[in-house]
Amino acid sequence: MLREHARGDLSMISFDGDRHAVISGCIALTEQEIRERMAGNICRCGAYANIVEAVAAVAKTQSR
């Protein structure tokens, strides 16, 4: 998912033109964007919110 994001691949949210997802030609990795990109890949268990937070944290470290 992070590699797709880094390549600039669009998700259904960013493809549909979510004004909050696209900033200056780059796709912002918002919580909604992360959830869309994870959809269908993992179950939606109680840890889902923690997984979203972990993906966001890793993405921040990779963008430095």
C-alpha positions in Angstrom: 0.0 0.0 0.0 2.8 2.4 0.9 4.6 1.6 -2.4 1.5 2.3 -4.3 1.1 5.6 -2.6 4.7 6.5 -3.2 4.2 5.8 -6.9 1.2 8.1 -6.9 -1.3 5.4 -7.7 -4.8 6.6 -7.0 -7.3 4.9 -4.7 -11.0 5.1 -5.2 -11.1 8.1 -2.9 -8.3 10.1 -4.6 -9.5 8.9 -8.1 -13.0 10.3 -7.3 -11.4 13.7 -6.7 -11.5 14.0 -3.0 -10.3 17.6 -2.5 -8.8 16.7 0.8 -6.8 13.8 -0.5 -5.0 15.6 -3.3 -2.6 18.4 -2.3 -0.3 20.0 -5.0 -0.4 16.9 -7.2 0.5 14.6 -4.3 -2.0 12.3 -2.6 -2.2 13.1 1.1 -2.2 9.9 3.2 -5.2 10.8 5.3 -7.0 8.4 7.6 -9.7 8.0 4.9 -7.2 7.3 2.2 -5.4 4.7 4.4 -8.7 3.0 5.1 -9.7 2.9 1.4 -6.3 1.4 0.5 -6.6 -1.2 3.2 -10.1 -2.2 2.2 -10.3 -5.9 1.2 -6.9 -6.7 2.5 -7.5 -7.2 6.1 -10.4 -7.9 8.4 -12.2 -5.0 10.2 -11.5 -6.2 13.7 -11.1 -4.1 16.8 -7.4 -3.4 16.0 -8.3 -1.7 12.7 -7.9 1.8 14.2 -4.5 0.9 15.6 -3.4 -0.4 12.2 -4.4 2.9 10.5 -2.4 4.8 13.1 0.6 2.5 12.5 0.5 2.9 8.8 0.3 6.7 9.2 3.3 6.7 11.5 5.4 4.5 9.1 4.4 6.8 6.2 5.6 9.8 8.1 9.0 8.3 8.8 9.4 7.3 5.1 8.6 10.9 3.9 11.5 12.4 5.9 
